Amino acid sequence: MTAPAAIKQADMRRLAAIANDHAMTIEVEADGKVYRFIPGIHNTRPQEDQAVDLGKGIRA
């Protein structure tokens, strides 16, 4: 019999989606191990001088 997973696959997918959507690294510690969810290089944060309306996706 296999050991139970430290982080469920559904939780891993949710964390990866959040990391990609917000272009940020998420770090989770479970069972003494650290798991990092790092977004891909193609994702970029909006520039400081760009205002983004997240509700409508319109750039000002």
Backbone as a ProteinNet text record, in pm:
[ID]
protein_1_A
[PRIMARY]
MTAPAAIKQADMRRLAAIANDHAMTIEVEADGKVYRFIPGIHNTRPQEDQAVDLGKGIRA
[TERTIARY]
83.7	0	89.5	47.8	129.1	93	186.6	164.9	71.8	-7.7	-95.3	-12.7	-64.9	6.2	8.7	120.3	132.6	40.2	30.8	-58.7	-138.2	-268.6	-353.6	-333.6	-352	-330.6	-421.9	-545.9	-638.2	-587.6	-533	-477.1	-355.1	-273	-155.6	-196.8	-299.4	-347.4	-401.1	-476	-529.5	-417	-317	-204.4	-125.5	-106.4	-34.9	-112.8	-244.7	-326.6	-319.2	-321.2	-309.6	-173.4	-67.3	67.4	77.2	19.2	22.6	-62.4	-182.5	-273.1	-218.3	-149.9	-102.6	48.3	114	258.4	336.4	310.9	379.6	416.6	518.5	560.4	483.3	432.6	361.5	443.5	460.5	539.5	451.4	452.9	372	463	449.6	525.3	429.2	461.9	379.2	470.4	448.9	528.4	678.4	717.4	858.5	925.1	848.8	902.9	841.3	918.7	870.5	842	722.1	681.6	663.4	725.9	714.5	644.2	549.3	476.8	521.2	598.9	660.3	597.1	547.3	483.6	584.1	533.1	618.7	676.3	780.3	847.3	758.4	666.3	582.2	484.9	457.8	368.8	445.8	391.3	457	358.2	410	326	303	190.1	169.8	277.6	318.9	419.6	363	452	410.8	327.9	359.9	290.6	159.3	127	3.3	-103	-218.1	-329.6	-415.6	-454	-532.7	-662.1	-774	-904	-930.7	-907.2	-919.7	-1063.2	-1158	-1298	-1342.2	-1292.9	-1335.6	-1223	-1100.2	-987.3	-950.5	-981.5	-954.2	-830.1	-738.2	-619.3	-644.1	-602.5	-622.8	-505.6
-116.9	0	125	225	346.3	444.3	531.3	633.4	741.5	803	911.1	1030.9	1101.1	1216.2	1330.9	1403.5	1519.6	1631.7	1649.8	1749.2	1677.6	1693.9	1627.8	1692.4	1614	1661.4	1778.6	1775.3	1886	2015	2004.1	2121.7	2174.4	2083.2	2124.9	2200.8	2152.7	2221.2	2360.1	2371.1	2501	2598.6	2553.2	2640.2	2681.9	2589.1	2620.8	2722.6	2709.8	2805.2	2944.1	2951.4	3081	3142.8	3062.5	3112.9	3167.8	3098.1	3144.8	3268.8	3270.3	3383.4	3513	3502.5	3622.3	3645.1	3561.9	3574.2	3586.7	3491.7	3493.8	3351.6	3339.1	3209.6	3178.4	3057.3	3012	2901.4	2907.8	2809.4	2743.7	2610.5	2534.5	2434.8	2424.2	2324.8	2216.3	2090.5	1977.5	1860.6	1803	1687.8	1716.5	1836.9	1872.2	1899.8	1900.5	1930.2	2059.6	2134.6	2259.9	2238.3	2279.4	2270.6	2412.2	2443.4	2576.4	2566.2	2654.3	2663.4	2793.7	2782.6	2897.8	2914.1	3035.4	3055.3	3045.7	3018.6	3010.8	3146.2	3146.1	3269.7	3356.3	3294.9	3371.7	3463.4	3436.1	3522.1	3641.5	3759.3	3879.6	3960.3	4032.8	4121.5	4250.3	4317.1	4447.8	4545.5	4633.4	4732	4828.8	4891.5	4984.5	5099.1	5145.9	5261.1	5223.9	5094.8	5052.9	5025.4	5086.9	5059.1	4952.9	4851.9	4742.4	4732.4	4732.6	4711	4561.5	4490.4	4344.5	4299.9	4384.6	4346.4	4334.4	4419.6	4419.4	4386.1	4375.5	4345.8	4460.4	4584.4	4701.5	4772	4800.9	4875.6	5023.9	5100.7	5246.7	5315.7
0	0	0	-73.9	-83.4	27.8	57.8	160.1	106	191.7	144.3	98.1	1.3	-55.5	44.7	47.6	136.1	89.2	-41.4	-101	-209.2	-206.6	-305.8	-442.9	-546.7	-683.3	-717.3	-670.6	-696.2	-632	-510.9	-443.8	-518.3	-569	-645.5	-771.1	-838.6	-959.3	-926.7	-816.4	-775.5	-744.6	-670.6	-635.6	-759.6	-852.3	-975.9	-1058	-1062.8	-1137.9	-1075.8	-943.8	-875.3	-902.6	-894.9	-921.2	-1062.8	-1159.4	-1298.4	-1318.5	-1262.2	-1281.6	-1222.9	-1110	-1040.4	-1055.3	-1135.7	-1161.1	-1030.6	-940	-812	-771.3	-689.4	-639.4	-511.8	-502.1	-383.1	-319.8	-188.8	-115.9	-10	-6.6	88	158	290.6	365.6	413	382.9	424.4	458.5	572.7	618.4	617.4	652.3	660.1	527	419.6	286.7	236.3	157.4	101.1	-47.2	-88.1	-227.9	-279.6	-393.4	-452.7	-587.2	-606.6	-733.2	-797.4	-903.9	-968.9	-1106.8	-1136.7	-1267.2	-1380.9	-1500.9	-1618.4	-1655.7	-1734.8	-1774	-1862.1	-1936.6	-2028.1	-1954.2	-1826.3	-1749.4	-1695.9	-1716	-1665.6	-1583.8	-1487.7	-1408.2	-1485.3	-1460.4	-1524.4	-1478.3	-1566.8	-1533	-1430.4	-1353.4	-1249.1	-1305.4	-1425.5	-1481.4	-1551.3	-1561	-1624.7	-1518.1	-1534.7	-1444.2	-1509.9	-1433.3	-1486.8	-1408.1	-1479.1	-1418.2	-1424.9	-1313.7	-1313.8	-1329.8	-1294.3	-1306.3	-1451.5	-1536.9	-1677.1	-1773.3	-1723.7	-1810	-1901.9	-1863	-1946.3	-1893.1	-1980.7	-1940.4	-1957.9	-1857.8	-1863.4	-1930.4
[MASK]
++++++++++++++++++++++++++++++++++++++++++++++++++++++++++++

